[in-house]
Amino acid sequence: MGLGTQIRSISTVKATAAEIVRELAEGGEPVIITVNGEAKAVIQSMTDYERDQETLALLKLLAMSEADSKAGRVVDAEQAFDDVLRDLEHHSDR
């Protein structure tokens, strides 16, 4: 958890939902929601959510790239450029 992460009970969230949303929209830290003292969910701003989704997508691409490399599904840069140039020449002949 980040240093600024807030922890609030579900009953507090229900009573102050509009205030929490306003704080999040203004750049507030995520809110961890507890039920009977146990963390159950997190509320965060849309900006933070979108940033996190973009980061996750990049991490997934990195993991896929590493898997391709380990499996030998790679082409060196010179070969890749040769392939692109050959494709461009082929398309320009049409």
C-alpha positions in Angstrom: 0.0 0.0 0.0 1.1 3.5 -0.7 1.8 5.9 2.1 -1.2 8.0 1.2 -3.6 5.1 0.8 -6.7 5.5 2.9 -8.6 2.6 4.6 -12.3 3.0 5.2 -15.1 0.7 6.3 -17.9 0.0 3.9 -20.3 1.8 6.2 -18.1 5.0 6.1 -17.9 4.6 2.3 -21.7 4.4 2.0 -22.1 7.5 4.2 -19.5 9.6 2.4 -19.4 8.2 -1.2 -19.8 11.6 -2.9 -17.0 13.1 -0.8 -14.7 10.1 -1.6 -15.4 10.4 -5.4 -14.7 14.1 -5.2 -11.4 13.5 -3.4 -10.4 10.9 -5.9 -11.2 13.1 -8.9 -9.0 15.8 -7.4 -6.0 13.5 -7.2 -6.6 11.7 -3.9 -5.0 8.4 -3.1 -6.9 5.1 -3.6 -9.3 4.0 -0.9 -9.2 0.5 0.5 -12.7 -0.6 1.6 -13.0 -3.0 4.5 -15.9 -5.3 5.5 -15.7 -6.5 9.1 -12.1 -5.3 9.3 -11.0 -7.2 6.2 -9.8 -5.4 3.0 -12.3 -6.4 0.3 -12.0 -3.7 -2.5 -10.2 -0.6 -3.7 -11.7 2.6 -5.2 -9.4 4.7 -7.3 -9.7 7.7 -9.7 -10.4 7.0 -13.4 -7.1 8.6 -14.3 -5.2 6.2 -12.0 -7.2 3.3 -13.3 -6.5 4.1 -16.9 -2.8 4.6 -16.1 -2.7 1.2 -14.3 -4.4 -0.5 -17.2 -1.8 0.9 -19.6 1.0 -0.2 -17.4 -0.5 -3.7 -17.1 -0.8 -3.9 -20.9 2.9 -2.9 -21.3 3.9 -5.5 -18.7 1.9 -8.2 -20.6 3.6 -7.3 -23.8 7.0 -7.5 -22.1 6.1 -10.9 -20.7 5.0 -12.1 -24.2 8.3 -10.8 -25.7 10.3 -12.6 -23.1 8.4 -15.8 -23.7 9.0 -15.5 -27.5 12.7 -14.9 -26.9 13.0 -17.9 -24.6 11.2 -20.0 -27.2 13.5 -18.9 -30.0 10.8 -16.9 -31.8 13.1 -14.0 -32.6 14.7 -12.4 -35.6 17.8 -10.2 -35.4 17.4 -6.5 -36.4 19.3 -6.9 -39.7 17.0 -9.7 -40.8 13.9 -7.8 -39.7 14.9 -4.7 -41.7 15.7 -6.9 -44.8 12.2 -8.4 -44.5 10.5 -5.0 -44.2 12.5 -3.7 -47.2 11.6 -6.8 -49.3 7.9 -6.3 -48.4 8.0 -2.6 -49.3 9.6 -3.4 -52.7 7.0 -6.1 -53.3 4.2 -3.8 -52.5 5.6 -0.9 -54.6 5.8 -3.3 -57.7 2.0 -3.6 -57.7 
